[in-house]
Amino acid sequence: MSFKVAVVGAPGAVGREILKTLVERGFAVREAVALASGRAAGQLVSFGDDQVLTTGILENHDFGGTDLVFFAQNIAVSRVHAPRAAAAGAMVIDTSAQFCMDHD
């Protein structure tokens, strides 16, 4: 079994570390998607030794078919886009404080 994984905020320090950790731990990634909002879209990020991802635009990204989404962005971004990812069926892991007291 392998997973389609998206990292929101991939060009940032936390996003790059998430991508690095997925590779180091041998997580079963079928497809990795790098996302960012605003000016960070279009940047290149490494995924392992031999793959470079172009950061896609978060605002119009379709999360359909994505299994797991890591949010390494601020509260405002998570507030808007994490529910979109969850509604599309993805499991969402948010590093901001937006949902820390939300049991759902």
Secondary structure, 3 states (H helix, E strand, C coil): CCEEEEEECCCCHHHHHHHHHHHHCCCCEEEEEEEECHHHCCCEEECCCCCEEECEEHHHCCCCCCCEEEECCCHHHHHHHHHHHHHCCCEEEECCCCCCCCCC
